[in-house]
Amino acid sequence: MGETRVLILGGGAVGTMVANKLARDLRTDIARGKVSVTVLDKSPTAVNQAGFTFVPFGYYTEEDLTRPRAMLLSPRVRAFIGPEGEVVRVDLANREVTVKSGRKFTYDYLLISTGCALDPSAVPGLKNDFSSFYTSIEDAKRLGEKIKTMSGGKIVVMTPKMPIACPGAPGKFTVILDDYLRGVKQNREDFDITFLWPVPNIGPPAYNENITENFKARGIRDVREFQLERVDEERKEVVSKDGERYKYDLLVTIPPHRGVKALKDSGITDGDGWVPSDKYTLQYRGPAGNYDEVFVAGDAGPKEIPKMGVTSHFQAFVVGENILRDIRGVGDMVLYRGHMGCPYVGGAPTPASRGAATLAVWKYGVPLGPFKPARLGWRVYRMYYYIFWDSTLKALM
Ligand SMILES: Cc1cc2nc3c(=O)[nH]c(=O)nc-3n(C[C@H](O)[C@H](O)[C@H](O)COP(=O)(O)OP(=O)(O)OC[C@H]3O[C@@H](n4cnc5c(N)ncnc54)[C@H](O)[C@@H]3O)c2cc1C
């Protein structure tokens, strides 16, 4: 029998975890040439985007949040990175993936984990006033500089559209911003902060309750079910569909998200580029048909499953385990029970405040219970960004 080929599209959080788990669990088969694990990724630098929220306030540096991608993958994994790894076409019927250089890869098992793409140009009227911590470390640093040099004024944090990666992050950013202005810059009274959010709740009810109370206590103007019409840069206003206008001196935008273009162009996604899958098995169930050998995990997945690192983590273990079991021909499938979660930040440590955080986790049919952020939670959360590289991505926990 020939080699069993596992092909992974996207070596981000999910792709790296699955590749490293399989490379460890199947090391004998890999050493005997019976199995291969291949990762394709377009970029040589791995970025932990979950740390972007903290960058404007100086908690993490570029060195903390980036690594050479090749360094994160087990040497048992075959990695094609850059144009050799940039996926341009996926043909599920013929089990064939084409990359930018023209090379074609075939597979027995495929994992689609290409994350999401952010599109600031999809915000009508937004051009020169674009600032964000969502798009890159450089953008997050630039935003930090603007906040640092502002002596006062109106800051608007705007999310025009769901789904986004980590729906908790805009709220976390706003809480940290508030503490930064109060406790570090010590001129909060010179600022108005407005939070514009497109749906009624931020996360599940217990999460929403906490953040709503938190915003209220801080005097943050909290606008829900906000529907953006356009940004009026001339008047420095955000205009909603119902005619409300929100003045800004600094506009922080969370750009609309969509799936990766190459997947959409391949006809395997919904209209926004998200890849449909069975919500329990994570096997592909989309416009191209049903494919049991194709798995979808992380942010690339269906729009109904919230896009969070915690979700990605649980899904990576489910997919890795199911590919392993199928290759070995033993046991039933492990089901993804919808475990997902989002770190909640109650406050950041400053000379005037204590850091408080917790990891809120829930799953299908089991709602998040009441919770309280704690000081230890903040410390663990801060530490996690260092553990991420050497423990999470190595699929050790
Ligand atoms: C500002 C912000 C804050 C966040 N905060 C948190 C948090 O506090 N907690 C939390 O749990 N989660 C958080 N997240 C979410 C978390 O970062 C994501 O859910 C997680 O990274 C998703 O992993 P993934 O593997 O699906 O995608 P990614 O890690 O984005 O990996 C996708 C990979 O696919 C590659 N790729 C894309 N297109 C192609 C192509 N055509 N060909 C080849 N390769 C391609 C990319 O280069 C990338 O390496 C946050 C996200 C953001 C943006």
The ligand as a Tripos MOL2 file, in Angstrom:
@<TRIPOS>MOLECULE
LIG
   53    58     1     0     0
SMALL
NO_CHARGES

@<TRIPOS>ATOM
      1 C1         -7.4560   41.1380   17.5780 C.3       1 LIG1
      2 C2         -7.7030   39.6900   17.8580 C.ar      1 LIG1
      3 C3         -7.7580   39.2610   19.1750 C.ar      1 LIG1
      4 C4         -7.9970   37.9410   19.4640 C.ar      1 LIG1
      5 N1         -8.0350   37.5420   20.7760 N.ar      1 LIG1
      6 C5         -8.2400   36.2540   21.0860 C.ar      1 LIG1
      7 C6         -8.2230   35.8230   22.4470 C.ar      1 LIG1
      8 O1         -7.9810   36.6110   23.3660 O.2       1 LIG1
      9 N2         -8.4760   34.5220   22.7040 N.ar      1 LIG1
     10 C7         -8.7410   33.6240   21.6990 C.ar      1 LIG1
     11 O2         -8.9830   32.4520   21.9960 O.2       1 LIG1
     12 N3         -8.7370   33.9960   20.4010 N.ar      1 LIG1
     13 C8         -8.4900   35.2730   20.0730 C.ar      1 LIG1
     14 N4         -8.4590   35.6690   18.7580 N.ar      1 LIG1
     15 C9         -8.8130   34.6890   17.7030 C.3       1 LIG1
     16 C10        -7.6860   33.7480   17.3320 C.3       1 LIG1
     17 O3         -6.5110   34.4600   17.0630 O.3       1 LIG1
     18 C11        -8.1260   32.9330   16.1190 C.3       1 LIG1
     19 O4         -9.3710   32.3330   16.3990 O.3       1 LIG1
     20 C12        -7.1350   31.8480   15.7310 C.3       1 LIG1
     21 O5         -5.8950   32.3990   15.3840 O.3       1 LIG1
     22 C13        -7.6700   31.0370   14.5650 C.3       1 LIG1
     23 O6         -6.7270   30.0820   14.1590 O.3       1 LIG1
     24 P1         -6.7450   29.5210   12.6740 P.3       1 LIG1
     25 O7         -5.6790   28.4960   12.5990 O.co2     1 LIG1
     26 O8         -8.1070   29.1820   12.2720 O.co2     1 LIG1
     27 O9         -6.3280   30.7840   11.7830 O.3       1 LIG1
     28 P2         -4.9290   31.5300   11.7180 P.3       1 LIG1
     29 O10        -4.1780   31.3640   12.9870 O.co2     1 LIG1
     30 O11        -5.2530   32.8920   11.2480 O.co2     1 LIG1
     31 O12        -4.1370   30.7460   10.5980 O.3       1 LIG1
     32 C14        -4.5060   30.7770    9.2470 C.3       1 LIG1
     33 C15        -3.2850   30.4860    8.4210 C.3       1 LIG1
     34 O13        -3.6630   30.3050    7.0660 O.3       1 LIG1
     35 C16        -2.6880   30.9090    6.2330 C.3       1 LIG1
     36 N5         -3.3120   31.2010    4.9450 N.ar      1 LIG1
     37 C17        -4.2950   32.0840    4.6560 C.ar      1 LIG1
     38 N6         -4.5890   32.0550    3.3390 N.ar      1 LIG1
     39 C18        -3.7870   31.1240    2.7800 C.ar      1 LIG1
     40 C19        -3.6170   30.6280    1.4630 C.ar      1 LIG1
     41 N7         -4.3260   31.0780    0.4340 N.pl3     1 LIG1
     42 N8         -2.6910   29.6680    1.2670 N.ar      1 LIG1
     43 C20        -1.9440   29.1780    2.2940 C.ar      1 LIG1
     44 N9         -2.0560   29.6210    3.5430 N.ar      1 LIG1
     45 C21        -2.9800   30.5670    3.7980 C.ar      1 LIG1
     46 C22        -2.2560   32.1460    7.0030 C.3       1 LIG1
     47 O14        -0.9690   32.5910    6.5940 O.3       1 LIG1
     48 C23        -2.2520   31.6330    8.4350 C.3       1 LIG1
     49 O15        -1.0010   31.1300    8.8300 O.3       1 LIG1
     50 C24        -8.1950   36.9940   18.4190 C.ar      1 LIG1
     51 C25        -8.1100   37.4260   17.0860 C.ar      1 LIG1
     52 C26        -7.8550   38.7550   16.7940 C.ar      1 LIG1
     53 C27        -7.7430   39.2010   15.3650 C.3       1 LIG1
@<TRIPOS>BOND
     1     1     2 1
     2     2     3 ar
     3     2    52 ar
     4     3     4 ar
     5     4     5 ar
     6     4    50 ar
     7     5     6 ar
     8     6     7 ar
     9     6    13 1
    10     7     8 2
    11     7     9 ar
    12     9    10 ar
    13    10    11 2
    14    10    12 ar
    15    12    13 ar
    16    13    14 ar
    17    14    15 1
    18    14    50 ar
    19    15    16 1
    20    16    17 1
    21    16    18 1
    22    18    19 1
    23    18    20 1
    24    20    21 1
    25    20    22 1
    26    22    23 1
    27    23    24 1
    28    24    25 2
    29    24    26 1
    30    24    27 1
    31    27    28 1
    32    28    29 2
    33    28    30 1
    34    28    31 1
    35    31    32 1
    36    32    33 1
    37    33    34 1
    38    33    48 1
    39    34    35 1
    40    35    36 1
    41    35    46 1
    42    36    37 ar
    43    36    45 ar
    44    37    38 ar
    45    38    39 ar
    46    39    40 ar
    47    39    45 ar
    48    40    41 1
    49    40    42 ar
    50    42    43 ar
    51    43    44 ar
    52    44    45 ar
    53    46    47 1
    54    46    48 1
    55    48    49 1
    56    50    51 ar
    57    51    52 ar
    58    52    53 1
@<TRIPOS>SUBSTRUCTURE
     1 LIG1         1 GROUP 0 **** ****
